Amino acid sequence: METPVIETRGLTRTYDADTVPVHAVNGIDLRVEKGEFTAIIGPSGCGKTTLMNMIGGLDEPTAGHVLIDGEDIGHKSANAMIAYRLHHIGFVFQAYNLIPVLTALENVSFVMLLQGVKKRERQQRAQELLASVGLMDKLDKRPNELSGGQQQRVAVARALASRPRFVLADEPTANLDSHSTHDLIDLMAELNRKDNMTFLFATHDQRVIDRARRVVTLEDGRIVKDEKRG
């Protein structure tokens, strides 16, 4: 059996453990294979974002393990984890998180600058990525000169700039209008189809859920349903 891109084993995150313990994530076992387009769903407070943050190495589990390509990332130091995220994980957040003083081209290039990629190569790749998300005419625009949908497209291009093993998208359509949402989902679905890029979403958005090929439902920090489609 091929090693999954993402695997969690007994993954648990408990808050206020010394008083009244709250299990935000409670013993989750999950395997995500290469090329999946998967949505994590459930009511507010069910543990979606906490699960995503632990998979991305942004939060430490109280118990259990996160394995990326079979490697347990829990053994890494804080600095090693920062470097690991930079080179292996792409993030798309609800709030875009673009750097306000940088242009679209510079925002996408910045990840590669941190990786030590040479200037000519990072500019070329940033242009190619922005072209792939339909923003070739917005290279020199700063975030405040772009619509919400355009900013999120820049964020997707930035997430792909590091050539990550997978992309974690936490409520990526929450701040977008209906037209921008459809465009963004189409874009990510095409990147998934064309490049076999693995996407894992945490979402409430039915439009994202309808396009997912696998839907994992959480309640009270546990997986209660895991449905594969097609």
N, C-alpha and C positions, 0 to 999 in steps of 0.2 A: 504494500500500500504506500502511495506517495505521501511524503511528509506534508502536512498542511502548512499553508502560509501562516495562519494564526491558529493557536490552540490554547485554550484555558483549561486548567484542571483544578477543580474544587475552589474556584476563585471566589474570594470573600473579602468584603470591605465592611467593617463594623465601626460605627461612630459611638461616642459616649460609652465606651466599653466599661468604664469604672462606675457608671451610674446605671442608667437604663440603656442597654445595648440596642442599637438600631442597625439592622443588617441591610445596608443599602444594596449590596450584592451578596448573595447567600449560597455559596457552593456551586457556581456555574461551571459546567463542562461544555465547551463549545469548540468545534472544528470549522475553520473556514478554508476552503481549498482555493488554489490558484484560479483566478478568473471569475470568482463569484461576484454577484451583484446583489448584496444581501441587505435587508432592512431589519434593524432592531426596533421593535415597537412596544407600546404599552403606555399606561397612564402616567401622568406626571408623578415623579417620586418613585417610579418602579425600579430605577437603577440604571437606565440606559446610559446617561452621561458618565456615571461613575464607572460602568463597565468599559466604555470607550476610553476613558482617561487611563484606566489601568492597562488596557491593551496598548495604548500609546506611550506608556511609561511616564505619564504625567502624575499619576497617583500610585502609591505603593499599596499592594494588597495586605490585608490583615492576615490572610492565610491563602494558600493555594499558589498556583503558578501561571505565568504567561510565557508561552513559547512562540518564538517567531522563527519559522523555518527550522523548528526542532531545537532552537537554542533558548534556554531559560534566561530571560532578560532580568530576572530578579536578582541575579548575582552581580550585576554591574554596579559600579560606583556611580555617584551622581554625575560626574563629568563624563564618564564613559557612556551613560545613558543619553546625555545631551548629544554627544557625537553620533550615537546610534540612531536617534530620532532624525538627526540632520541627514543622514545618508540612506535611511531605510524606510522611513514613514512619511507619508504626505498627509497634511492636515487641512481640512476645510471647515471653518467655523461659522456659526450663525452670524457673527458680527464682522465678518470679512478679515479683520485684523491686518489690514494693509498699513504700510508706513506712510503717513500723510504727506511727508515732504518729498517722497520719491515718486517718480513717474511709474506708469504701468510697466514699462520695460525695466526700470531699475528695481521695482518690487520683485519681479520674477527673477531678475539676475542676482538679487541679493543672496538667495539661498546658495547659488553656485559660487558666489564670492566667498561665502563662509566655508565652502567645501574646498576652496583653493583652485577652482577652475580658472584657466587663463581667460583674460578679458575678451579676446576675439571669439573664443568658443562659447563663453556664456552669453555674449550678446547675440550670437547667431542662434543659439538654442532658445533664448528668450523670445526672439522674433518669431521663430518657428512655432513655439508654443502659443504665443499670442495670436498668430495667424490661425492656428488650429482651433482656437476658441472664438474666432470671428472678430478680433480686435486689432488687426494690423493697422487700422487707421487711428488707433488710440494710443500708440506707443509712448507719446510724449505727454499724455494727460495724467494729472495727479488724481488721487481718489476723489477729491471734492468736485472734480470736473466730469465724473462718471456717474451714471445711474447705478442704483443698487444692483441690478442684474449684471451690469458691466463690471462692477467691482467684484462680484462673486465669480465672474469668469476669470478675472485676473487672479483671484485666489485659487481657482482650480489650476490655472497655468502654473502658478507658483508651487502648488502642491506636487505637480508633476516634474518640476525642474530638477529635482534631485534624483530622478529616475528611481522612485521608491518601490519597495516590494508591494505596498498596498496603500490605499488612501482611506483615511478615517474622516467621515463627513458628519458633523454633529449639527443637526437641524439646519442644513445648508440653504433651505428654501424659506426659512421662517420669516425673513424680512423682505421677501420678493413678491411682486404682483403676479397674477396668474400667467401672463404672457412670459415674463422672465423665468418663472418656475418651469414652464414647459420647455423653454429653450435650454435651461440649465440641465434638466433631466435628460433631454435629447443628447446634449453634449456629452454628459458623463456616460450615458448608455453607449454612445458611439465609440468613446475612448475604451470602454470595456470590451466592446465587440471587436474593434480594430486592433487594439494592442494587448488584449487579454489582461487589462489592468484590473486588479481586485479592488472592489469598493465595498466598504462596510458603513452603512448609514445608521444613525440614530435619528428617528423622525416621528412626528405626529401627522405628517402631510400625506393624505390619502393618494395624492398624485404620485408621490415617490413610491409609496407602498404598492400601488397598482403596477408599477414598472419593474419592481424587484422580482428576481427569479427565486428568491428564498426569503421568507419572512419568519423571524424569530420573535416570539411574544414573551415579554417579561411581566411578571406580577410579583410585587413584594420581594424583589431581588432574585427571583427564580425564573427559569425558563418553564413556561407552561404550555407552549406550543412551538413546533418547529416545522414549517411547511415549505417544501420545495415545489417549484412550479416549472413545468416545461422541461 
